[in-house]
Structures are given as structure tokens and as C-alpha cells.
Amino acid sequence: SNTLCETIANQKKVDTGPWDMHLPDVGYVEDFEYSRVDAVHRVIRHRHSILAANPYGREITDIALRSTLTTMLSGKKCSIPLGSNTDRALRYIRDRISVPRDMSVHAARELRTALEK
């Protein structure tokens, strides 16, 4: 039932993170490298739609998203221009990732975590 304490706690994990923690309904082991590559692949594949739908500006979103994806793949922190709503642009994307429509649960967790950093 959706009113059970455990259900409510799990809904909160999915909606607000942190996304790098164990989800009880995912019984298979995550391949972190594959999940990151899959997430980046899906974002690049649909980048034009992602940028067009973001209300915070195409240029700002593109720069912030490129930095986030580079950090995901390289492990090295890329600087994102602060201000100009970059944090809101990335959270807008984070909040609209749909599993399994857009990507696997593990890929989505990796991307959501990266978008929030």
C-alpha cells in the first residue's frame, strides 16, 4: 500500500535522494561504469529535446550539462559557471528523468547524483 511507512520512505528516496543508496526493489548488482556510460549515452542521444524543453535557457543548460557529463565519465570535477540559474537548469532535468522510459534505474541514479553535485 502507498500509505505504509516503508513505502513512504522509499518514495522519498526516489523523489529527493540521495540516489547513491540501496533501493530495495532493485535486486541486481549495479555495474557503475556501464550505468554512467548508459546515462551519458541517453542524454547525448536526446540532448536537443532536453535543451529545448528546459525553461532556464539553452546555452546555460548546455554548458552545465556538458560539465556534468564530463565529470561523470572522467571523475574529475569540471567547473560550471555559477549563477544564471545553472543549478535550477540541472535540477529541472534531474526531476524529469523517467525510469524505465528514459534509462535504467541505475543509470538514472548515477545521472541524478551527478546533476545534483
N, C-alpha and C positions, 0 to 999 in steps of 0.2 A: 504494500500500500504506500501511497505517496505521503502519508502522514506519519509513518514510523520514524523514530529518531535517527536510525541508521540511514534511511533513505534521504532524510533532510540533510544530514551531514555529508553524504555523498554528492547530493545535488550542489551543495555549497562548494565542495572540492572542484567539481566540474565548472561551475559558474565563475568562481573567484580565485581559484588556485590555492596554494601553489600546485602547478601542474607536473612537477617532477616527483610527486609522491605516488605511492601504490594505490591503484584503483582496484577494488575487489572484484569487479566484473570482467577484468581482463586477465585471463588465466595463462597467457603465453608470455614468454620472456621477450623483452624488447631488445632488438639489435639497434643500439643507439646510433651508430654510423648510418645504417640504412634509413632509419627514421628521419635523421637530419637531411640526408640527400633526397629522400622522398618528399619531404616538406618543401625544400628549396625547388625541386623539380615542379611541384604542383603550383607554387607561387609564380615561378617564371612562365610556366605554360599559360597561366591566366592573368598575367600582370596587367595587360591592357584593361581588362574588365575591373580588376582590383583598383587600379589607379583612377579609372573613370568614375567609379562608384564612391570614392572617398570624398567626403564634403570638405576636407581640410586642404585641398589643393594638390594637383597632380605633381608639381615639381617637388614640393616639400615631402610628400608621401614617397615619391620615387627615391629620393636621396636617403631618407630614413630607412626605407625597406631594403635598399641595396646594402646599406651599412649593416643592418640586422642579418641579412642572409650571408654576407661575407663573414661576420662574426660566427655565425652558426657553423660554417664549413671550415674556417681556419682556426677557430678557437682564440683568435686574437681580437681584442676589443677595437672596433672601429668607432671613430668619433662621429656622433650625429649632431648636426647643428641644433643647438638648444633654442628654445623659444619657437616662435612661428607655428605653434601647435603640433610639433613633431610627435610629442607624446600622445596627444589625442588622435592623431592620424594612425599611429601604430595600434593604439587600443581599439580604434574603430575596426581595424582589420581583425585583431585578436578576438573581438566579441562576435564576429560573424563567421568564424571558421565552423563548418558543419561536418561532423563525423557521422556516418562514413561517406557522405556525399563528396566532400572536398578531399579528404585524405584519411589515412588510418588513424586510430586513436593515439598511437604512439607518435606518429608524425605530427599530429595536431598538438600534443602535449609539448613536444620539442619546440614547435613554432610559437605557441602561446608563451612559453617560458622566455624564449629569445625576444619576442616582441615587447615583453614587459621589462626586460633588463635595460 
